[in-house]
């Protein structure tokens, strides 16, 4: 490993949506294998947050990037894809919640009106 990669530059120490959402896939793609721990059930609920927080540092240490700009360009694609996936995930969860609240209200209302007759 070259000298300049031993110290992680401050400008890359930030959240990585790609590492958070695509954790183990992102890890393989970036030669960082700690995200494979996300394959452990229950433990993964905590570890995904570590992947998002430390992902850039892990990728920098394992990668062979010539400079920070090249690294950031690669991670920008992962970040964009991860953020889009996160928004889709949250939207689907919100739709499910709304759906079940509406169905629950309809069932509760039907049961309640049946008791009053």
N, C-alpha and C positions, 0 to 999 in steps of 0.2 A: 504494500500500500504506500502511496506517495506521501511525502511530508505534509502537503497542504490539506490532505484529507483527515489527518489525525485530529485536528481541532475543527469542530463544527462551527461554521460561520453563524453569527447571530441572526442574519437576515433570513435564514431558512428555518429557524426555530419557531414554527407556528403550526397551527392546526392543519391537518391534511385530511380532507373529506374522502379522498380516494382510499387512504389507509383505513379510515373509519368504516366506510360502507363496503368496500371490496376486500377487506382485511387480508385473508390468506391468499387471494388471487393477486392483490397488490404486492404482497410480500414476495411471492414467487417471481413476479415481474421485475421486482427491484432487488433481487438477490438478498432479501432480508427475511429470514425464516422464523423470527419470533412471532409474526402474525399467524403462523400455523397453529399456535396455541388457541386460536379462536375456534378451532374444530372441537375443542373440549366443551361439551354441554355444560351449561350453567356458568362455568368459569368465563366463557366467552362474553357474557353479559357485562362483565367488568373489563375484560381485556380489550374489547373493541375501543374503549375510551383511551387506553394506553396507546393503542395503535394510532388513533387519530392525533394524539398529543405528541408522540415520539416518532412517528413514521418518517418525517423528513430527516431527522437525525440518523435513523437507522439506514435509510436509503443513501444518504450522503456517505456514511461510513463504509457501506458495502459497494457503492458504485464507483465507476471510474470516470467521473465527470471532469472535464478539463477546467470548468469554471462554474461559478454560482449561477450565471445567467442560463447556461445550458441545463443545469439541474432544475432551475425554476421553470424553464419551458417544458420540460418533461413532466414535472409534477403539476403544472397548470392544467394539463389534459386530464390527469387523474383527479385533481380537485374538482374540475368542472363536472366530470362524469359522476363523481361521488356526491356532489351537491344536488345534481339533478335526481339521482337515485334516492337521496334522502327526502327531497320534496315529494317525489312520487310515493314513497313509502308513507310519509305523513298524511298525504292526501287520501290514500287508500284506507288508512286507519281511521281518519276522520269520517269517510264515507261509511265504513262499517259501523262506527259508533252511532252516526245519525240514523242509519238504517235500523239498527237494533233498538234505538230509543223510540223511533216511530212505530215499529212493529210492537214493541212492548207497550207503548201507550195505547195502540189500537186494541191489543188483546186485553189490557187492563180496563179500558173503557167499555169493551164488549162484555166483559165479566161483570163489571160494576153495574152496567145498565140491565143486565140479566137479573141481578139481585133486587133491583128496584121494581121490577114488574110483578 
